[in-house]
Amino acid sequence: MEIGIDSFAAMFSSMPQQPLSDQDAVEQLLARMKFADEVGIDIFGIGEHHRKGFLDSAPFELLSAAAAITKKIRLTTAVTVLSAADPVRVFQSYATLDLISKGRAEMVVGRGSFIDAYPLFGLQLEDYDDLFVEKLDLLMKIMQSEEITWRGRFRPALQQQAIYPRPVQDPAPVWIGVGGTPESFVRAGTLGLPLMVAIIGGETHHFKPLVDLYREAGKRAGHSPDRLKVGMHSLGYVAETRDQAMEEFYPGYAEAMNKIGRERGWSPMTRSRFEAQLGPRGALLVGDPEEVAEKIIRHSTALGGLSRLTFQMDTAELTHEKLLNAIKLIATRVKPLVNLSE
């Protein structure tokens, strides 16, 4: 199983005790990506958001900067909000990153967990699903052919148009990022594309029926099982002890979840709710290395096998030093235990 880190380059609450300029935050993020490469993390992903507190509105630029200072780690978007983007420019940015990184670039594409990009780029929310379907179709055609002819509703037509540059990797690794919509799982399976499931709460085994839909759709479409990879993106944090991980992660996590929750009508995040997520079947990967490794293995079993798992630690607004230590523990203690079980 590949083990990775995802970042939204986020400072959710701008805690006064942790003043940090945007410039310094980006510098620290790149340092963490370089360190992750050095200690043996398999993949590092950068999300895409268009709101205050996030510095990832241009993920390919951050990934390209990381490509220049890393050697082995794979670099991916997590996710590219394809519905709000021009697939031609997305492909060109991806291909350029792949060239800079010498074939280490990937993409996870999706519709995004926030709606900020839609009014920003003049799009209508009622077209939420249609935008993604059409733009994914165009992106995949560009991936498959240097010259294309294409027509759709949301973008000017292309007539025998050649699109450059071309990436190193062929085929290019494109994952579909999904939440909890059954149609999204079926779509990914039908296309035979690997699936990245964002599970940020609840109990992981509840997603098994959706993952089954993905695999069944892929089988019906004639795709071999080895193409139908499943990855899981989860909130998490690793420290030397369980108590240390809980005490360091909870304050920032609760503040961030409550801030987002007020927008979405969620119930307040309490300590008891947080601790319930730390149980054997809860989605949060917070604890000491041995506990977190055991939980990853249980998650993989619950979902019928995982090819990739990524930690998202930004939510808790931890210091750079704590994040570096967590990355080291994930690479040197969690990852070996997970691999030993396979």
N, C-alpha and C positions, 0 to 999 in steps of 0.2 A: 504494500500500500504506500502511495506517495503521501508525504506529510508536508503541509504548507502553511503559510501565513497570508492572510488577507488584511489589507489596510484601507481605510477610507480617508487617511490623512486628516483625521478628525480631532477636534478639541470641542467637545459638545457643550461644556458649561463655562469655559474660560475661567476656571477657578482662580481667584486672586492670589492664592498662595503658590500658583504655578504659572507666573507670567511667562509668555513665550510668544515671540513674534512669528509671523507666518514664514519669514525667511529662515529663522532658526528651526521651526517645525519641519520644513522641507529638508533642511540639512540633516536633521536627526533621522528623518524617515529614510533618506538615502544611506545614511550610516547603518541603519538597522538592516536594510536590504543587503548591503555589502557584508555585514556580519553574518546574516542568515546564509549567504553563499559560502562563507568561510567555514562555518560549523556544520554544514551538511543538510540544511533544509532543502527539500526538493523543488519547491515552487513558491513564488511570492506574487500575490495578486493585488492590484490597485482598483478600487471601485470607481464609480462615477456619480457625483452628486452636484447639484446646482443650488446650494443654499449656504447660509452663513454657518461657520464652524467646520466646514469641510474644504479641503484644499485639493480635491481630486477631480475637478471639473474637466481637466485635460489629462487623463490617465496615460495616454501614449507618450506624452512628454516626460512624465515621471519615470515610466518604464524604460524609455530610451536613455535617460540619464543613468539609471541603474545598470543598463546593459553595458555601458562603457566602463563600469567599475566592478563588474562581476564576471565570473568565468564559467560556472556550471549550472547555476540555478535557473530554472525555467521561469519566464516572466509572462504574466497574463493579466488581462483586464478581469474585473470581478464586481459588477458586470458592466459591459458596454451597454448603455441605454440605446439600443438599436432603433427603437420606435421613434426616437427624437433626432436621429442622425441620418446623414446621407451615406448609404452603404458604399458608394464609390470612395468617399473620403475615409470611411472606416477601413476599407480594404487597403488603401494607400498607406494609411498610418500604420496598420498592422504589418504590411509588407516591409515598410521602412524599418520598423522595430526588428523584424526577423532578420533583415540584412545586418543591422548594427550588432545584434546579439549572436550572429552566426548560427541562426536556426534554433533559437531558444524561445521564440515567442508563441503565445497562445491567445485565444480570446474566449471569454464567456460572455454570451450575448443574452439579453433579456429585455423586459419592459421597464425595469426599475421598481424599487419599493416606494419611491416618492413620486409625486406628480409635477414637481417644480419645472422639469424640462419642457413640459407640454406648452404652457403659456409662454415660456421664455422663447421658444422657437416657433411660436405661432401655430401650434397644433391643437386640435380639438380632442377633448377627453372621450367624446363619444366614438372616436375612431381608434381607441386604445388598442384593441385587438387587431383590427384590420391593418393598422400601421405596421405592427410587428410582423404579421404574416407576410405582407407584401415586401417589406424591406429584408426580411430573412431570405425570401425567395431570390431577390436580386443579389444579395451578398453571396449566397451559395453559387449562383450562376457565375459571378465574377471569379470566385475561388476556382471554379472548374474550367474556365475558358478565358484565354487572353483577350479574345474579341467576342463581344456579345451584341445581340439585338434583343431589346426588352421594352415592354410597355406596361405601365401601371397607373394607379389613380393619384398617387401622392408625390410623384417625381417626374420630371420631363423624360420622355422616351429616349432610348439609346438605339442607334441604328449602326450596326457593324462598327461599334466603337471599341477600340483597343484601350486597355486600362493598365497602366504601369505605375510603379515598378512591380515586379513579380517577387514573391517571397522565396526564401531558400527551401522551405518545407513544402512538399507536395505529396499528399494533400495537406492543407493547412489545418492544424488542430483548432476546431471550433466546438465549444461546449454550449449547451443551452442551460441558462440559469432559470430555475423555477422556484415558486413558493408552494402554494397549495391548490392550484387550479388543475383539475383533472385533464382538461383539454391540452394544457401545456405539456404534461407528461406524455400523452398520446402523440402529440405533434413531434416531440423529440424522438420518440421511438420509431415513428413512421419514417422519419428522415434518416434514422440510423446514426444520430449524433449523440455523443456522450452527454450525460445529464449531471448538472450540479444543483443539488437540492439545498436551499437555505433553510435550516431548521434552527430557529433562534429561541424557541420556547416549546413548552409542552413535552410530550413523551415521544421519543424517536420512533418507536414501533408503530405509532399511528400513521406514519407515512408509508408503511409497507404496502398497503393496497394501491397507493398511487405509483410506487415504484414497480409494482407488479403490472399495472396498466402500461407503463413504459416498456417493460420487457416483452409483454404480450403483443403490443403494437409493433415493436421491432421485429419480432418473430413472424407476425403476419405479413410484414412488408418484405420478408426474405433476407433480413440482415443477420449475419452470424453473431452468436452471443459475445464473441470477443470485441465486437464493435460497440456493444451496448454497455459502456462503462457508466458507473454511478459514483458520483462524488458527493460529499457532504460538507457544507459550510456551517460552522457552529461558533457561537460565542464561547470564549474560553480563556484560561490563564493558568499558568503552572508556576508554583513556587516550591521551595524545599519541603514545606509541610502543608498539610491541608488547612490548618488554622491560619497560617500566614497568607495562603492564597485567598481564602475567604475574606479575611479582614482587609486585604489590600484591594481586592476586586470590587467588593460590594458597594462602597460609597459612590464611586463614579458610575458604576453600573446602574444603581438605583436612580441617581439623578438623571442620567441619560434616558433611561426607560420611561421615567415619569414625564420628562420633557416631551418625548415623542408621544407618549400615552395621552397627554392632554390634547394633542392634535387629533388623535384617532379615537378618543373615547375609551381608552383602556382603563382597567381598574388600577389603582396606585400600586407600585411595586413596594412590597414590604419585606422585612427580613425573613419572615416565615415563608413567603412565596419564593423568595430567592433560594432558601435552603431546601425547599421542596424540589427545585430544579436540579439540585445536586445529588439526588438519589440515583439509584442504579439505572433507572429508565428515563430520567430527566435529560433534557438536551444540553444543558450547560456542562462544559468541560473545564471545571475549576477544581484544582486540588493539587496534590503532590504527584510526581511523575508516575509512580506505580499505579495510583488510583486512576489517573487520567488515561493511562495506557489500557488498563482493564476496561474502562468505559468505552474507549474507542473500539476495542474488540467486540464488546457487547453491541454497540451501535451497528457495526458491520454485520454481525450475525442477524440482528433484528431486521436489517434491510436486504438481506440475501446476498451480502458481499459488497464491499466498497473498494473502489480503485484508488480513491483519493479522499483525504480529509484536510480541511483548512481551518485554522484558528483565526477568529476575528477578535482582537484584543483592544481595539480603539475605544470601544464602548465605555470602558471603565476609566478612561483618561489617566492612565498610569504614566509614571515618569519614564523618561528615556532609559534610565539605568535599570528600572524594573522590567521593562520590555526586553532589553538586551538579555537579562538573566533568564527570562522566560523562554526566549528564543533558544538560548543555549541548552536549557533543560529539555525542551521539546526535541531538539536535534540529537542530544547526546544520551538522553535517558528514556524519553517517551518513545521516540522512533525505533530504537533497537528492540524494545520490548514488544512493540506492535509487530515488527517484522519477524521476530522470533516465533510468534504465534502462528504465522502463516504457513 
